[in-house]
């Protein structure tokens, strides 16, 4: 985000949610749905072939499982 000079406020605006909610989604505290992930990819210019790297990497899945336990 910093490389594109974007803030959490910019993400919140694109997702039409509060900045605090955007912060929680970015930091993997609240779940993000596929539509939100796709909007963030568009905003951050993430290629479709790189989608899984940002949203489905192993450490993220493990972190989410530990939070649910």
Secondary structure, DSSP 8 states (H G I E B T S, - for coil): -GGGT--HHHHHHHHTS-HHHHHHHHTTSS---HHHHHHHHHHHT--GGGHHHHHS-HHHHHHHHHHH-
